[in-house]
Every structure is written in C-alpha cells, then in structure tokens.
C-alpha cells in the first residue's frame, strides 16, 4: 500500500467497506514469545490486532501518518482487470479476531487508544 501513497495517489480499494485485520510487528513478536512460554496456547492462533478496521479507515489513517492524501479510490473493476480472481482477497477482506490471545490475557502493545485503530501502530513504524 505504501508506493501509491508515497506517489500521492493512495486511497481505499473498491468500496472501502471491507475489513482489514492488521497487526503491528511488535505485537506479532510479542504474541509468538507469549505462545512459546504460555502452555495455554495450542493449535492455531490468529495473529491479528483485536480491532479490525475498514479499508477506508485504514487508508485514511495511513494518509494522515504519511501526510499524504487518501482520496483516490481504486475501483473494484480496475483491481479485477489487473489481478483477476486474486482481487477478491483485497475487495472482500476478512474480519479476523485474536480470540485465543484475548482469552489468555495477551497484553497488546497497539490496542486502540482513542485513535482510529492502527494509527498509533503506523506512526511507530
């Protein structure tokens, strides 16, 4: 997502209504370490932040952090022409929640704190 934003042409994909399950690299590494030392973890663990965001909100936050506009929407038809069926992954999204990590009390470094989810995490990169 960075190249279009750095070129001042970033924005939502398709309608922008699709969910994005994001996670900061600090929480990925923290969650992996926690899973290695806590025997309560077993099987698959979703490594995603506890607050998924809509594509339009994430791109708006990314634009603010990079001090770039986030107004140029990439139409779904353009994505489908360029990527074929793979475009569906970007246009439908998934709302993944880290239920196991939350249930076991993982302490998130980048949980929502009054800002749009992900903005504080983006600023730290």
Buried (B, 14 or more C-beta within 10 A) or exposed (E): EEEBBEEEBBBBBBEBEBBBBBBBEBBEEBBEEBBEEEEEBEEEBBBBBBBBBBBBBBBBBBBBBBEBEBEEBBEBEEBBEEEEEEBBEBBEBEEBBBEBBEEBEBEBBBBBEEEBBBBBBBEEE
